[in-house]
Amino acid sequence: MIQINLSPNRLNKNLSGGVLSSIELPREILIGLGGLCLTVLIALHLLLMGGYVIQLTQQIIYKITWQKMLPEKKNIDSIGQEIKDLRAKITTINEITSKKAIVWSQKLNSLSDQLPKGLWLKSILWDSKIMVIEGSAYSKQHDEINIVGSFAANLKKDEGFARDFRRLSLIP
């Protein structure tokens, strides 16, 4: 379809250009606006780059600080592990001493009372469920085996000593 517009130019509506095409600005203003937009973009870029550099610097400082603290952290972790081990040992000791309520002074007193002449105790070890008594025997009559056997028999007969143990045996 062909349109013919016979009205003067000043009354015509420009249908193809829109709002911006009807505004006629001088070339200097357009260059100034373009420069302003470019300046704002460069300033925004520099601002964001500065923020990035600051964050990168903080991250490097945190890494250096962490590296300085790492040996101390390892020491603290090892102390924490030692504390856990000690608590486990304390728990074990409490279980041993409180559940059975063994009166160790009576046990040691019975050992002392039953100890014959010529027999010496080297060590007494308690390993959660087993009591090990190590010693030496000497006799002029060469009856060391009899001395040790009578010592073990006397301990079995002593109710104060034997009641907390299921079995008493000799191991050469």
Secondary structure as UniProt FT lines:
FT   HELIX           9..11
FT   TURN            15..17
FT   HELIX           18..22
FT   HELIX           27..99
FT   HELIX           104..114
FT   TURN            117..118
FT   STRAND          119..127
FT   TURN            128..129
FT   STRAND          130..137
FT   TURN            140..141
FT   HELIX           144..157
FT   HELIX           159..162
FT   TURN            163..164
//
